[in-house]
Amino acid sequence: MTTNNGKSAIRLSLRAGEKIYINGAVLKSDRKVSLELLNDATFLLENHVLQPDETTTPLRQLYFAAQMILIEPALKEQACNTFAQMLKGMFVAFRDAEILNALKLVDELVHNGRVFEALKTIRAQYQREVELMGETVPVAPAKQTEKSTEASL
């Protein structure tokens, strides 16, 4: 389905009690519901929101800083500055080509306002980070729920 601005609508399915962050507002469904976003909106599903106690690795800390850009529009400038400082440090700390390439893409995506895609890119590197850190227990990516979204951007 396309909208009147020529872009495809984004269809989301939420379960009862599930939260979604849209343009800084937190919405909670009281029952199973399907939503269609007909125009550009900044959103983040609850199952992609990292809690402070889950920021146990450098990439998870970077993810948290990036998600704050989406969740707290009033603090966007501060969140962007924090994100930029963290990213700069990661370019110095990481030597792995795969992660460095992903970080370059993340930098470009955030710079172009595509923070949701940057979050996906960061999440995709969690396992590689675990391998580099020598951990034996894999760190799970953001929590997934059954059919929480039909639009996996």
C-alpha positions as CSV (number, residue, x, y, z in Angstrom):
1,M,0.0,0.0,0.0
2,T,1.3,3.5,-0.8
3,T,0.4,6.7,0.8
4,N,-0.5,10.0,-0.7
5,N,3.2,11.0,-0.5
6,G,4.2,8.0,-2.7
7,K,5.8,6.1,0.1
8,S,4.7,2.7,1.3
9,A,2.7,2.6,4.5
10,I,4.2,0.8,7.4
11,R,2.0,-1.9,9.0
12,L,2.6,-2.8,12.6
13,S,0.9,-5.5,14.7
14,L,1.0,-5.1,18.5
15,R,0.0,-7.6,21.1
16,A,-2.1,-6.7,24.1
17,G,0.1,-4.8,26.6
18,E,2.9,-4.1,24.0
19,K,4.4,-0.6,23.8
20,I,5.6,1.4,20.9
21,Y,7.5,4.6,20.8
22,I,6.3,7.0,18.1
23,N,7.8,10.4,17.7
24,G,8.8,10.4,21.4
25,A,5.4,9.4,22.7
26,V,4.9,6.0,24.3
27,L,1.8,4.2,23.3
28,K,0.5,1.0,24.9
29,S,-2.1,-1.3,23.4
30,D,-4.8,-2.7,25.6
31,R,-5.5,-5.5,23.1
32,K,-4.1,-7.0,19.9
33,V,-4.1,-4.2,17.4
34,S,-2.8,-3.5,13.9
35,L,-1.6,0.0,13.0
36,E,-0.7,1.6,9.7
37,L,1.7,4.5,9.7
38,L,0.7,6.6,6.7
39,N,3.4,9.2,6.9
40,D,6.9,9.5,8.0
41,A,7.2,8.8,11.7
42,T,10.0,7.9,14.0
43,F,9.1,4.7,15.9
44,L,10.7,2.0,17.9
45,L,9.0,-1.2,19.0
46,E,9.2,-2.2,22.7
47,N,11.1,-5.4,21.8
48,H,13.9,-3.3,20.3
49,V,14.3,-1.0,23.3
50,L,17.4,-1.8,25.3
51,Q,17.2,-1.2,29.0
52,P,20.2,0.5,30.8
53,D,21.1,-2.8,32.6
54,E,21.4,-4.5,29.3
55,T,24.2,-2.1,28.0
56,T,26.9,-4.6,28.9
57,T,29.1,-4.2,25.9
58,P,30.4,-1.3,23.8
59,L,28.0,-2.0,20.9
60,R,25.1,-2.2,23.3
61,Q,26.1,1.1,24.8
62,L,26.2,2.6,21.4
63,Y,22.8,1.1,20.6
64,F,21.4,2.6,23.8
65,A,22.7,6.1,22.8
66,A,21.2,5.8,19.3
67,Q,17.9,4.7,20.6
68,M,17.7,7.7,22.9
69,I,17.8,9.9,19.7
70,L,14.5,8.2,18.8
71,I,12.8,7.9,22.2
72,E,13.6,11.3,23.7
73,P,13.2,14.0,21.0
74,A,13.6,16.7,23.6
75,L,17.1,15.4,24.3
76,K,18.0,14.7,20.7
77,E,20.9,17.1,20.5
78,Q,22.4,15.7,23.7
79,A,21.8,12.2,22.6
80,C,23.4,12.9,19.2
81,N,26.5,14.3,20.9
82,T,26.8,11.3,23.2
83,F,26.4,9.0,20.3
84,A,29.0,10.8,18.3
85,Q,31.5,10.7,21.1
86,M,30.9,7.0,21.7
87,L,31.2,6.2,18.0
88,K,34.5,8.1,17.8
89,G,35.9,6.0,20.6
90,M,34.8,2.8,19.0
91,F,36.7,3.6,15.8
92,V,39.8,3.7,18.0
93,A,39.0,0.7,20.1
94,F,37.8,-1.8,17.4
95,R,40.3,-3.3,14.9
96,D,37.9,-5.8,13.3
97,A,37.1,-4.9,9.7
98,E,33.6,-6.2,9.9
99,I,32.6,-4.1,12.9
100,L,34.5,-1.1,11.6
101,N,32.6,-1.2,8.3
102,A,29.3,-1.6,10.2
103,L,30.3,1.4,12.4
104,K,31.0,3.5,9.2
105,L,27.5,2.6,7.9
106,V,26.0,3.4,11.3
107,D,27.6,6.8,11.3
108,E,26.3,7.5,7.8
109,L,22.8,6.3,8.7
110,V,22.5,8.4,11.8
111,H,23.9,11.4,10.0
112,N,21.2,11.0,7.4
113,G,18.4,10.6,10.0
114,R,18.0,6.9,9.5
115,V,18.5,5.9,13.1
116,F,16.2,2.9,13.0
117,E,18.3,1.4,10.3
118,A,21.4,2.2,12.3
119,L,20.0,0.3,15.2
120,K,19.4,-2.7,13.0
121,T,23.0,-2.5,11.8
122,I,24.3,-2.3,15.4
123,R,22.2,-5.3,16.5
124,A,23.6,-7.3,13.6
125,Q,27.1,-6.9,15.0
126,Y,26.3,-8.1,18.6
127,Q,27.4,-11.7,17.8
128,R,30.6,-10.6,16.2
129,E,31.4,-8.5,19.2
130,V,30.8,-11.4,21.5
131,E,33.2,-13.5,19.4
132,L,35.9,-10.9,19.6
133,M,35.5,-10.5,23.3
134,G,36.0,-14.2,23.7
135,E,32.7,-14.8,25.6
136,T,31.3,-18.3,25.5
137,V,27.7,-17.4,26.1
138,P,26.2,-15.5,23.1
139,V,24.6,-12.2,24.0
140,A,21.0,-12.3,22.6
141,P,20.0,-9.4,20.3
142,A,17.0,-7.2,21.2
143,K,14.1,-9.3,22.5
144,Q,11.8,-10.6,19.7
145,T,8.1,-11.1,19.9
146,E,6.0,-13.2,17.7
147,K,4.7,-11.1,14.8
148,S,5.5,-7.9,16.6
149,T,5.8,-6.2,13.3
150,E,5.2,-7.0,9.7
151,A,7.6,-4.2,8.6
152,S,11.1,-5.3,9.5
153,L,12.9,-2.3,8.1
